[in-house]
Amino acid sequence: MSILEVEKLTKRYGQESAVEDLSFVLEKETATALIGPNGAGKTTSLSMLADLLSPSSGKITVAEGLTIGFLPQYPQFFPWLTALEFTEMAAKLSGIESKKARLQASRTLGFVGLESAMNKKTGTFSGGMKQRLGLAQAIVHQPKLLLLDEPISALDPTGRREIMDLLKALQRDTTILYSTHILNDAEEMTDQLLFMKDGRLIEQGSLNNVKKRHASPHIRIRFANPNQAAEFAGRLTWERELKGAVVFLPVYKNGPSMQQVLEVLSSEKQDILGVDYQTASLEEIFLKVVAAK
Ligand SMILES: Nc1ncnc2c1ncn2[C@@H]1O[C@H](COP(=O)(O)OP(=O)(O)OP(=O)(O)O)[C@@H](O)[C@H]1O
């Protein structure tokens, strides 16, 4: 079931388009990663979805009664407020009754791991703590759709791990759309990928489908030395590529299966160090797709 549909969304500044003809659908309780180089239009798109920026044209349709939480790329906190005061304020602004706001704020701060820092002023917070607090203000009213602009990009690996784990826990009953340029992390939590460049969507689909289209999987056979690899490659009838002591066999319709390769290798006299199946990472695919468009 879709909870949000975007049709031909466009934002122009004068002659320039920040976002052009963007169309996609968010299915309920899925995670979508919006990726693209700097200036691709990610922030502009998320700001339009969060209703902070009006589109020049196009249409956004949301499911009836949909509640939305938004974490901006650079969230602003009032340094003189404590984390609890700030989150309570966010709770009230998002429509939670005053009586319940404090309890809901403290529960949310517990969920994001800020329980012990709840009564500290936000001005003293580290980058990682601020990112958790930003997440807390975005989820305090338990929205059904969570829009996150670069929620992990400014964090160190430990901070990224922690925020990714929180997002994964949230994803069980929340639909998440987040932008990022940390593609290894995106690979971990994504039902749908949206690749943007110069304001346009240049590729979209599930991780598996995008990989199938671009990953050019191959079987990698590692020999003890380049001479052995070259000698082996010379005897093959399959399409192959030789790189030093490694032979790569592309896997596609007419290529060999792993089983066929293992059968051939079982009678080999050469020293084989290893055989495995390799596919490109999302990072490699992204660079390829962005360079091609
Ligand atoms: N208020 C504005 N006026 C004019 N141009 C703008 C405005 N806001 C954004 N742009 C332009 O629109 C394009 C898309 O910007 P946007 O911030 O959405 O990209 P982004 O993908 O979020 O980039 P980043 O990864 O660097 O945050 C850029 O070329 C930017 O210069």
The ligand as an SDF file (V2000), in Angstrom:
LIG
                    3D

 31 33  0  0  0  0  0  0  0  0999 V2000
   17.1170   28.8260   -2.5410 N   0  0  0  0  0  0  0  0  0  0  0  0
   17.7880   28.4750   -3.6390 C   0  0  0  0  0  0  0  0  0  0  0  0
   18.0090   29.3510   -4.6380 N   0  0  0  0  0  0  0  0  0  0  0  0
   18.6740   29.0130   -5.7520 C   0  0  0  0  0  0  0  0  0  0  0  0
   19.1770   27.7850   -5.9900 N   0  0  0  0  0  0  0  0  0  0  0  0
   18.9990   26.8620   -5.0510 C   0  0  0  0  0  0  0  0  0  0  0  0
   18.2970   27.1310   -3.8190 C   0  0  0  0  0  0  0  0  0  0  0  0
   18.2670   26.0010   -3.0820 N   0  0  0  0  0  0  0  0  0  0  0  0
   18.9180   25.0700   -3.7940 C   0  0  0  0  0  0  0  0  0  0  0  0
   19.3650   25.5700   -4.9690 N   0  0  0  0  0  0  0  0  0  0  0  0
   20.1290   24.8320   -5.9950 C   0  0  0  0  0  0  0  0  0  0  0  0
   19.4330   23.6510   -6.2900 O   0  0  0  0  0  0  0  0  0  0  0  0
   20.3320   22.5480   -6.5070 C   0  0  0  0  0  0  0  0  0  0  0  0
   19.9730   21.3930   -5.5870 C   0  0  0  0  0  0  0  0  0  0  0  0
   20.3060   21.7050   -4.2400 O   0  0  0  0  0  0  0  0  0  0  0  0
   20.0310   20.7470   -3.0120 P   0  0  0  0  0  0  0  0  0  0  0  0
   20.4950   21.4580   -1.7900 O   0  0  0  0  0  0  0  0  0  0  0  0
   18.6390   20.2670   -3.0660 O   0  0  0  0  0  0  0  0  0  0  0  0
   21.0050   19.5330   -3.3420 O   0  0  0  0  0  0  0  0  0  0  0  0
   21.4720   18.3010   -2.4330 P   0  0  0  0  0  0  0  0  0  0  0  0
   21.3620   17.1020   -3.2880 O   0  0  0  0  0  0  0  0  0  0  0  0
   20.7350   18.3120   -1.1570 O   0  0  0  0  0  0  0  0  0  0  0  0
   22.9990   18.6360   -2.1760 O   0  0  0  0  0  0  0  0  0  0  0  0
   23.9620   18.3020   -0.9030 P   0  0  0  0  0  0  0  0  0  0  0  0
   24.2940   16.8470   -0.9790 O   0  0  0  0  0  0  0  0  0  0  0  0
   25.1550   19.1710   -1.1920 O   0  0  0  0  0  0  0  0  0  0  0  0
   23.2270   18.7120    0.3420 O   0  0  0  0  0  0  0  0  0  0  0  0
   21.7340   23.1070   -6.2950 C   0  0  0  0  0  0  0  0  0  0  0  0
   22.2880   23.4090   -7.5620 O   0  0  0  0  0  0  0  0  0  0  0  0
   21.4970   24.3740   -5.4790 C   0  0  0  0  0  0  0  0  0  0  0  0
   22.4980   25.3050   -5.7580 O   0  0  0  0  0  0  0  0  0  0  0  0
  1  2  1  0
  2  3  1  0
  2  7  2  0
  3  4  2  0
  4  5  1  0
  5  6  2  0
  6  7  1  0
  6 10  1  0
  7  8  1  0
  8  9  2  0
  9 10  1  0
 10 11  1  0
 11 12  1  0
 11 30  1  0
 12 13  1  0
 13 14  1  0
 13 28  1  0
 14 15  1  0
 15 16  1  0
 16 17  2  0
 16 18  1  0
 16 19  1  0
 19 20  1  0
 20 21  2  0
 20 22  1  0
 20 23  1  0
 23 24  1  0
 24 25  2  0
 24 26  1  0
 24 27  1  0
 28 29  1  0
 28 30  1  0
 30 31  1  0
M  END
$$$$
